[in-house]
Amino acid sequence: MTDPKKTVSQPQKEEPALWESYGSFPVWLLKLINALTPSFLISKSPAPKRKLPQ
């Protein structure tokens, strides 16, 4: 059975602290990489997928 309290309101995920890790990377390193990466290299939409010839 499911608990109705859990399905009604999902808590928002908090951003991890600097000393924690996200996967195998420390968060401080990910923030440093994000700060040093030029904005034109960061894409917000995925590249279009090519259709395979049939």
C-alpha positions, 0 to 999 in steps of 0.5 A: 500500500502507498502512503497518501502523505508521500504522494501529495507533496514531494519535497524539493531536492536541495542543492548539495553542499560544497563538501558533498559529492555528486556521483563520484565528483566533489561538488566544489570541483563541479562548481569550479568547472561550471564557473570556468566554462564559457557560456557558448560551450554550454548548450541547454538543448540536446543536439538533434539525433540523426535518422538512420538510413533504412 
